[in-house]
Amino acid sequence: MSTKLILYGTKHSAPVRTVLLTLSALDIEFEFREVNLAAKEQLRTEFTKKNPQHTVPALEDGEHIIVDSHAIAGYLVRKYGKDDTLYPEDFYARAMVDQRMYYEATTLFATCLKQIIGPLFRDNITEVPKEKFEQIRQSYAVLEAFLVETPYMAGEHLTIADFSIVSTTSTLNFTFVPIDKEQWPRLADWLTRMEALPYYAEANGVGLKGFAEKVQSKMPKQYEKLWKKSICGDQKWRVKVM
Ligand SMILES: N[C@@H](CCC(=O)N[C@@H](CS)C(=O)NCC(=O)O)C(=O)O
């Protein structure tokens, strides 16, 4: 590779962690450039020139800039992957991966996570409305259904759909609605298998833990109450990545 890839982002961001997981799985060298969202660095002209959507992640590959975690993950596999396992060339297999990633983008991230995070960090609310937790539970039920026929989110093998979904689902699980292994056994098992990937802790766990600490500081009372009420009383999920 002639030019080193540059990834712009913060490890607290779930979409950024999707890209970190993909880069790790492909064993690609890259430079990480921190974009501090709290300081609104994503709105600075030097960044909006690269990404008018002012979102992270953004990837610089020589003269090209690619934005959106799903587009970046697919690009990385197609350009740098030794084979197509993580993002299959087969039309149907790829459609499955794409569908799962659209679900992540529109529901897990945009509807579940972003709608909680916005008010928490932008409007300084300290209590998340209960219906938001119900939306997360409903999305866990959909993920459980995705896993009925196959061990991974989009088929028999690990793909970038798993990276995308684990970045948000691990965040929702760790901060807002712990995954109850009685209610969603396939989802709990899948998450355990994802956590066992050799690069998981570094690529997803570190940023996830940092993000969870920020959430806890924003809603300390509700956070404790949520975890006390959790059916996963052993807090297995919570300590796993620490
Ligand atoms: N669909 C996008 C979502 C990216 C996104 O919204 N990132 C958030 C951080 S998690 C962000 O950069 N927010 C800053 C802003 O919108 O100004 C992706 O998957 O990359």
The ligand as a Tripos MOL2 file, in Angstrom:
@<TRIPOS>MOLECULE
LIG
   20    19     1     0     0
SMALL
NO_CHARGES

@<TRIPOS>ATOM
      1 N1        -24.5740    6.5060    9.3530 N.3       1 LIG1
      2 C1        -23.3590    7.1300    9.7970 C.3       1 LIG1
      3 C2        -23.5780    7.7780   11.1540 C.3       1 LIG1
      4 C3        -22.4030    8.6070   11.5900 C.3       1 LIG1
      5 C4        -22.7190    9.5090   12.7700 C.2       1 LIG1
      6 O1        -23.8500   10.0340   12.9220 O.2       1 LIG1
      7 N2        -21.7100    9.7100   13.6360 N.am      1 LIG1
      8 C5        -21.8810   10.5650   14.7900 C.3       1 LIG1
      9 C6        -21.0320   10.0420   15.9580 C.3       1 LIG1
     10 S1        -21.5630    8.4740   16.5270 S.3       1 LIG1
     11 C7        -21.3620   11.9670   14.4550 C.2       1 LIG1
     12 O2        -20.3510   12.1010   13.8060 O.2       1 LIG1
     13 N3        -22.0740   13.0240   14.9100 N.am      1 LIG1
     14 C8        -21.6280   14.3470   14.7610 C.3       1 LIG1
     15 C9        -22.5500   15.2080   13.9590 C.2       1 LIG1
     16 O3        -23.5660   14.6950   13.4140 O.co2     1 LIG1
     17 O4        -22.2750   16.4160   13.8730 O.co2     1 LIG1
     18 C10       -22.2340    6.0840    9.8430 C.2       1 LIG1
     19 O5        -22.5390    4.8920    9.9700 O.co2     1 LIG1
     20 O6        -21.0560    6.4610    9.7000 O.co2     1 LIG1
@<TRIPOS>BOND
     1     1     2 1
     2     2     3 1
     3     2    18 1
     4     3     4 1
     5     4     5 1
     6     5     6 2
     7     5     7 1
     8     7     8 1
     9     8     9 1
    10     8    11 1
    11     9    10 1
    12    11    12 2
    13    11    13 1
    14    13    14 1
    15    14    15 1
    16    15    16 2
    17    15    17 1
    18    18    19 2
    19    18    20 1
@<TRIPOS>SUBSTRUCTURE
     1 LIG1         1 GROUP 0 **** ****
